[in-house]
Amino acid sequence: MTESKHITGHELGEKLLQSVREMKAGKAARETHVPLTPAAQARHKVGLSQSQFAALLGVSVRTLQDWEQGRREPSGAARTLIRIAETRPEVVRNL
């Protein structure tokens, strides 16, 4: 038979206070890094909102969201525009 450890109210309070202190000190319990898709990276580099970038590419916001979230892949022409936006964001900004 295994013993289950019961935590007292005082112990729980101390653990919670320690967690709050760590958060205030900028210590995260865990970090999650989600790699950006090429579409999201390009939009970020150009500095446009989703609606602005979608209009620039001639697609709906929903389509852009699907690309950014990895649910769909852009077509050849859109992929080329995204690559240009990622490598030369100043060119796209000037449009």
Steps between C-alpha positions, in 0.01 A plus 500: 500500500634843410472794732336808359649825616244751615593865485383728776340835435811673631727301265276576205502869588881498519526327160263753344693793649826354368344467155386862508849611605651305209254651253576852625872426460436401138554129551254297299411147598517403134539665166330405180657598172280473195686539172341753267392392155653683203177700456502613863872582488455705184205695641692568819803628307285726282320630810143475376182376664342183369234696313758732344730215395209294366383797291853550369518134395147506358364230730244488778604542862374146562732363230795686650410367846492146359850552356634654821358220715628229266157368404560574131795577275505803269495443125809553285435868426406582859800305627725713275346824632545378856865415430554851359331652806722295728828576326427859391234641738586860399388427143162376620463793742542739206204347319 
